[in-house]
Amino acid sequence: MSRVRVHNFSLSLDGFGTGEGLSHDAPFGHAGERLHEWMFTTRWWHETTGEPGGTGGLDDAFARRHGPGVGAEIMGAGKFGYPGWHEDPEWKGWWGPNPPFHTPTFVLTHHPRPSIEMEGGTTFHFLDTSPAKALEAAREAAGDQDVRVGGGATVVRDFLAAGLVDHLHVVVVPILLGRGARLWDGLEDVQKDYQVEAVASPTGVTHVTFTRAGL
Amino acid sequence: MSRVRVHNFSLSLDGFGTGEGLSHDAPFGHAGERLHEWMFTTRWWHETTGEPGGTGGLDDAFARRHGPGVGAEIMGAGKFGYPGWHEDPEWKGWWGPNPPFHTPTFVLTHHPRPSIEMEGGTTFHFLDTSPAKALEAAREAAGDQDVRVGGGATVVRDFLAAGLVDHLHVVVVPILLGRGARLWDGLEDVQKDYQVEAVASPTGVTHVTFTRAGL
């Protein structure tokens, strides 16, 4: 059975996966890029975006686990676009013509639209359904490869609450956002099904992984 | 000027400093002892309670910073006793005849009572006042030594919000409590005044310290 994995999911120290006030010009609201700076500095991110340079080391090693072995992604409407993107028929996500997914990518939305084939192997499919049903579709698309749940916080939380996540990698960034979308709400004792490990990076972030017992 | 320090303040990964359902028989509610097991296993704790053994290493090194240089403690009513302790005239805290504070200890409560002198240098004083006023009293009692803010979550949060904390040591325990008293609420961007450092322990907890810039 293919696994369900979450990678590079950044969280503030007070547990927010994104800020407040999301818009076309502020994809993470008042959080800005602060939750993701650790990732933008890695060599992996530079390779992904075609820029030279970047840092190796711990953050890079974790970050580049994002791709290998993944055959499909599931994301929420809030990751695919700004609030109200469904009213823009031309909206194709934040990532330009060649998004960094390179697989079938299932967008959970109450406003489905026809699939969009992008460059580089990414095809966006739009589903108005439950996490479990979306996972069925993604698993079929992924073949024998794993399915990545890409976020945002609400979608990761829903998949965790439904017991569908096999591996979770969160990156705790030492800032206090104070407001936004919380990851952990309503997940009391969810760690009981997992081996939890924490590694602090010299950059100040802490990588915390949940791996399902027996995997 | 003496500093204001918080040590060994345990937090669940979802940010709770204690559980729900606190009572005489459950000082931390449904959290039980899970937030503090890392501390109970240290050599420092064993020394404090007069038992042989305990572990050295990272957790022990952090834990034993609790005492040195501290001349007074401030704690909340919820640390001193169970909900309703103020109706019990015999209540003298959880810690037996020789509490592990060994200094004047100021209890913030809306139900003040006469001071109680314990063995080993601890005297409990009861104040119905603001964090800033309590700090004035504690500083005077501490002489040129530091003041420790002992918790619980609400009191640490109030001192942080008032800008009164110089050094904060929280210990993030990899469990999800789901409910209880949150430390971080309403503290957006409080990290800006501090150098924040994180160290993951082989035991699974992560020590996070906030040190005021310039100290």
HADDOCK unambig.tbl for C-alpha pairs under 7 A between the chains (distance, minus, plus):
assign (segid A and resid 14 and name CA) (segid B and resid 15 and name CA) 6.42 0.50 0.50
assign (segid A and resid 14 and name CA) (segid B and resid 184 and name CA) 5.84 0.50 0.50
assign (segid A and resid 15 and name CA) (segid B and resid 14 and name CA) 6.44 0.50 0.50
assign (segid A and resid 174 and name CA) (segid B and resid 196 and name CA) 6.71 0.50 0.50
assign (segid A and resid 175 and name CA) (segid B and resid 189 and name CA) 6.48 0.50 0.50
assign (segid A and resid 175 and name CA) (segid B and resid 191 and name CA) 5.97 0.50 0.50
assign (segid A and resid 176 and name CA) (segid B and resid 187 and name CA) 6.61 0.50 0.50
assign (segid A and resid 176 and name CA) (segid B and resid 188 and name CA) 5.00 0.50 0.50
assign (segid A and resid 176 and name CA) (segid B and resid 189 and name CA) 5.11 0.50 0.50
assign (segid A and resid 176 and name CA) (segid B and resid 190 and name CA) 6.63 0.50 0.50
assign (segid A and resid 176 and name CA) (segid B and resid 191 and name CA) 6.61 0.50 0.50
assign (segid A and resid 177 and name CA) (segid B and resid 188 and name CA) 5.03 0.50 0.50
assign (segid A and resid 177 and name CA) (segid B and resid 189 and name CA) 6.26 0.50 0.50
assign (segid A and resid 178 and name CA) (segid B and resid 185 and name CA) 6.42 0.50 0.50
assign (segid A and resid 178 and name CA) (segid B and resid 186 and name CA) 5.65 0.50 0.50
assign (segid A and resid 178 and name CA) (segid B and resid 187 and name CA) 5.84 0.50 0.50
assign (segid A and resid 178 and name CA) (segid B and resid 188 and name CA) 4.14 0.50 0.50
assign (segid A and resid 184 and name CA) (segid B and resid 14 and name CA) 5.85 0.50 0.50
assign (segid A and resid 185 and name CA) (segid B and resid 178 and name CA) 6.42 0.50 0.50
assign (segid A and resid 186 and name CA) (segid B and resid 178 and name CA) 5.65 0.50 0.50
assign (segid A and resid 187 and name CA) (segid B and resid 176 and name CA) 6.61 0.50 0.50
assign (segid A and resid 187 and name CA) (segid B and resid 178 and name CA) 5.84 0.50 0.50
assign (segid A and resid 188 and name CA) (segid B and resid 176 and name CA) 5.03 0.50 0.50
assign (segid A and resid 188 and name CA) (segid B and resid 177 and name CA) 5.04 0.50 0.50
assign (segid A and resid 188 and name CA) (segid B and resid 178 and name CA) 4.15 0.50 0.50
assign (segid A and resid 189 and name CA) (segid B and resid 175 and name CA) 6.51 0.50 0.50
assign (segid A and resid 189 and name CA) (segid B and resid 176 and name CA) 5.12 0.50 0.50
assign (segid A and resid 189 and name CA) (segid B and resid 177 and name CA) 6.26 0.50 0.50
assign (segid A and resid 190 and name CA) (segid B and resid 176 and name CA) 6.63 0.50 0.50
assign (segid A and resid 191 and name CA) (segid B and resid 175 and name CA) 5.98 0.50 0.50
assign (segid A and resid 191 and name CA) (segid B and resid 176 and name CA) 6.60 0.50 0.50
assign (segid A and resid 196 and name CA) (segid B and resid 174 and name CA) 6.72 0.50 0.50
assign (segid A and resid 197 and name CA) (segid B and resid 204 and name CA) 6.10 0.50 0.50
assign (segid A and resid 198 and name CA) (segid B and resid 200 and name CA) 6.05 0.50 0.50
assign (segid A and resid 198 and name CA) (segid B and resid 204 and name CA) 6.24 0.50 0.50
assign (segid A and resid 199 and name CA) (segid B and resid 200 and name CA) 5.51 0.50 0.50
assign (segid A and resid 200 and name CA) (segid B and resid 198 and name CA) 6.05 0.50 0.50
assign (segid A and resid 200 and name CA) (segid B and resid 199 and name CA) 5.51 0.50 0.50
assign (segid A and resid 200 and name CA) (segid B and resid 200 and name CA) 5.30 0.50 0.50
assign (segid A and resid 204 and name CA) (segid B and resid 197 and name CA) 6.12 0.50 0.50
assign (segid A and resid 204 and name CA) (segid B and resid 198 and name CA) 6.26 0.50 0.50
